[in-house]
Amino acid sequence: MRIMGLDYGSKTVGVAISDQLLLTAQGKEIIRRERQNKLRQTLARIETLIVENDVEKVVLGCPKNMDGSEGDRVEKTKEFQEMIERRTGLEVVLWDERLTTVAADRYMMEAGIRRENRKQYVDEIAAVFILQGYLDYLRNQKKQSQ
């Protein structure tokens, strides 16, 4: 079993996949689209990746405001969540993604990736942070129940 992490943006979706032991998240790719509302090809690619990687659950970053309130982006994310669930039949968990893009950018800065090159990686790395946060949460839940 594997879990997929997604960072959903207006023109891109960063994708990460867990290892089979659900310990680590690895960046897979960034799905790009020309227009914000053109999601058919994006959903088809996600479905292909789910099948190819034996994914049984999806974790979707939920972009809440810093004060915890939900804005327009959260509504769009929930609509995307429903589309994925309908298309794949899998559970799609919303995961708080506050500051993941900031963390991804900081990570790339520390890794020495030039500023002009960071934009092409940030969504995939943010997806890794989203999925890794969820995997760590699952591991902590398991420890607490023992």
VOPAGU-2260 file (C-alpha; in pm, 1 decimal, decimal comma):
REM VOPAGU-2260
SITE   aa  ch    i         X         Y         Z
SITE  MET   A    0       0,0       0,0       0,0
SITE  ARG   A    1     111,7     353,4     -76,3
SITE  ILE   A    2     -31,0     698,1      -9,4
SITE  MET   A    3     -21,6     986,1    -256,1
SITE  GLY   A    4      28,2    1347,0    -147,6
SITE  LEU   A    5     -96,1    1635,8    -361,2
SITE  ASP   A    6     -27,0    2008,5    -351,8
SITE  TYR   A    7    -311,3    2157,4    -557,6
SITE  GLY   A    8    -248,7    2496,5    -714,4
SITE  SER   A    9    -417,8    2716,0    -970,7
SITE  LYS   A   10    -203,6    2583,8   -1260,6
SITE  THR   A   11      -5,3    2295,4   -1111,7
SITE  VAL   A   12     -41,8    1992,1    -888,6
SITE  GLY   A   13     267,5    1871,6    -704,3
SITE  VAL   A   14     268,2    1493,8    -653,8
SITE  ALA   A   15     448,1    1282,7    -392,5
SITE  ILE   A   16     422,1     909,4    -321,6
SITE  SER   A   17     503,3     722,4      -0,9
SITE  ASP   A   18     721,0     415,1      22,1
SITE  GLN   A   19     541,1      85,2      86,7
SITE  LEU   A   20     617,2      97,9     459,5
SITE  LEU   A   21     455,6     444,5     485,5
SITE  LEU   A   22     772,4     591,7     636,6
SITE  THR   A   23     889,5     841,6     377,1
SITE  ALA   A   24     748,2    1061,6     101,9
SITE  GLN   A   25     925,0    1103,8    -230,9
SITE  GLY   A   26     852,9    1367,4    -493,0
SITE  LYS   A   27     706,9    1217,2    -808,7
SITE  GLU   A   28     623,8    1500,3   -1050,1
SITE  ILE   A   29     443,4    1825,7   -1114,0
SITE  ILE   A   30     131,4    1811,5   -1327,9
SITE  ARG   A   31      91,5    2137,6   -1522,0
SITE  ARG   A   32    -212,7    2275,3   -1700,6
SITE  GLU   A   33    -274,2    2576,5   -1923,2
SITE  ARG   A   34    -593,4    2697,2   -1757,0
SITE  GLN   A   35    -708,3    2694,4   -1398,0
SITE  ASN   A   36   -1039,8    2514,2   -1457,5
SITE  LYS   A   37    -915,0    2258,6   -1712,9
SITE  LEU   A   38    -883,9    1958,8   -1482,2
SITE  ARG   A   39    -974,8    1659,9   -1700,7
SITE  GLN   A   40    -614,6    1581,0   -1802,3
SITE  THR   A   41    -490,1    1653,3   -1450,6
SITE  LEU   A   42    -739,6    1408,2   -1301,3
SITE  ALA   A   43    -653,2    1148,0   -1566,6
SITE  ARG   A   44    -282,2    1178,8   -1481,6
SITE  ILE   A   45    -353,3    1144,8   -1108,2
SITE  GLU   A   46    -562,0     835,3   -1178,3
SITE  THR   A   47    -277,8     684,7   -1386,3
SITE  LEU   A   48     -25,4     751,9   -1108,7
SITE  ILE   A   49    -259,9     592,5    -853,7
SITE  VAL   A   50    -281,5     272,8   -1058,0
SITE  GLU   A   51      91,3     262,4   -1145,5
SITE  ASN   A   52     197,7     310,1    -782,6
SITE  ASP   A   53     -64,9      95,4    -606,1
SITE  VAL   A   54    -198,0     398,2    -413,9
SITE  GLU   A   55    -480,5     330,2    -167,8
SITE  LYS   A   56    -528,1     676,5     -16,9
SITE  VAL   A   57    -470,2    1037,3    -121,7
SITE  VAL   A   58    -368,1    1327,3     103,3
SITE  LEU   A   59    -456,2    1667,2     -39,8
SITE  GLY   A   60    -307,0    1985,5      99,9
SITE  CYS   A   61    -573,2    2220,0     238,2
SITE  PRO   A   62    -464,3    2586,5     213,0
SITE  LYS   A   63    -620,2    2738,3     523,4
SITE  ASN   A   64    -541,1    3097,2     614,9
SITE  MET   A   65    -283,9    3151,9     888,6
SITE  ASP   A   66    -564,2    3225,2    1137,6
SITE  GLY   A   67    -726,7    2888,2    1054,8
SITE  SER   A   68   -1013,2    3036,5     854,6
SITE  GLU   A   69   -1110,5    2898,8     516,3
SITE  GLY   A   70   -1108,8    3114,5     205,0
SITE  ASP   A   71   -1178,5    3071,0    -163,7
SITE  ARG   A   72    -878,6    2840,2    -217,9
SITE  VAL   A   73   -1013,0    2594,8      40,7
SITE  GLU   A   74   -1345,7    2578,0    -144,6
SITE  LYS   A   75   -1167,1    2502,8    -472,2
SITE  THR   A   76    -957,0    2239,5    -296,2
SITE  LYS   A   77   -1269,1    2070,1    -155,3
SITE  GLU   A   78   -1420,2    2063,0    -504,7
SITE  PHE   A   79   -1098,2    1902,6    -633,3
SITE  GLN   A   80   -1113,9    1652,8    -344,7
SITE  GLU   A   81   -1465,1    1548,2    -451,0
SITE  MET   A   82   -1355,4    1512,3    -815,1
SITE  ILE   A   83   -1069,9    1280,0    -718,2
SITE  GLU   A   84   -1294,2    1073,8    -488,3
SITE  ARG   A   85   -1560,0    1034,9    -758,6
SITE  ARG   A   86   -1305,9     945,0   -1025,8
SITE  THR   A   87   -1093,0     702,2    -822,8
SITE  GLY   A   88   -1318,7     575,2    -545,4
SITE  LEU   A   89   -1036,5     638,9    -297,1
SITE  GLU   A   90   -1050,0     827,4      30,0
SITE  VAL   A   91    -900,9    1177,1      -6,7
SITE  VAL   A   92    -789,0    1325,4     325,5
SITE  LEU   A   93    -753,7    1702,9     355,4
SITE  TRP   A   94    -431,3    1797,7     534,4
SITE  ASP   A   95    -341,7    2142,8     666,5
SITE  GLU   A   96     -69,5    2273,0     436,8
SITE  ARG   A   97       0,9    2607,5     601,0
SITE  LEU   A   98     363,6    2707,0     548,5
SITE  THR   A   99     454,0    2404,2     333,2
SITE  THR   A  100     541,4    2625,3      36,9
SITE  VAL   A  101     753,8    2844,7     265,0
SITE  ALA   A  102     925,9    2533,7     404,1
SITE  ALA   A  103     980,9    2397,6      52,3
SITE  ASP   A  104    1132,9    2727,6     -60,8
SITE  ARG   A  105    1360,8    2738,7     245,2
SITE  TYR   A  106    1466,4    2379,0     181,9
SITE  MET   A  107    1562,6    2461,1    -177,5
SITE  MET   A  108    1750,7    2772,6     -65,5
SITE  GLU   A  109    1952,0    2565,4     182,7
SITE  ALA   A  110    2014,7    2305,9     -88,8
SITE  GLY   A  111    2165,2    2577,5    -307,2
SITE  ILE   A  112    1899,9    2577,1    -578,8
SITE  ARG   A  113    1905,5    2909,1    -760,3
SITE  ARG   A  114    1605,8    3138,1    -709,6
SITE  GLU   A  115    1505,5    3129,8   -1078,0
SITE  ASN   A  116    1498,4    2747,5   -1069,7
SITE  ARG   A  117    1300,3    2705,8    -747,9
SITE  LYS   A  118     959,1    2772,9    -903,2
SITE  GLN   A  119     982,8    2457,8   -1112,8
SITE  TYR   A  120    1030,0    2238,9    -802,5
SITE  VAL   A  121     833,3    2410,0    -525,6
SITE  ASP   A  122     498,7    2232,2    -581,5
SITE  GLU   A  123     654,0    1885,8    -583,8
SITE  ILE   A  124     854,9    1956,8    -269,3
SITE  ALA   A  125     546,6    2105,0    -101,5
SITE  ALA   A  126     362,2    1779,5    -184,8
SITE  VAL   A  127     645,7    1588,9     -14,1
SITE  PHE   A  128     608,4    1805,6     298,9
SITE  ILE   A  129     229,1    1754,6     299,8
SITE  LEU   A  130     258,0    1376,9     265,2
SITE  GLN   A  131     547,5    1345,7     511,3
SITE  GLY   A  132     346,9    1541,9     770,2
SITE  TYR   A  133      58,7    1298,5     727,0
SITE  LEU   A  134     286,2     991,9     745,2
SITE  ASP   A  135     445,5    1126,3    1065,1
SITE  TYR   A  136      97,1    1184,1    1208,2
SITE  LEU   A  137      -2,5     822,6    1130,6
SITE  ARG   A  138     314,5     692,5    1294,4
SITE  ASN   A  139     253,3     903,5    1607,1
SITE  GLN   A  140    -108,7     785,3    1625,6
SITE  LYS   A  141      11,1     426,6    1607,4
SITE  LYS   A  142     265,2     482,3    1888,7
SITE  GLN   A  143       3,0     644,8    2112,4
SITE  SER   A  144    -239,9     356,2    2069,5
SITE  GLN   A  145      19,3      96,0    2176,1
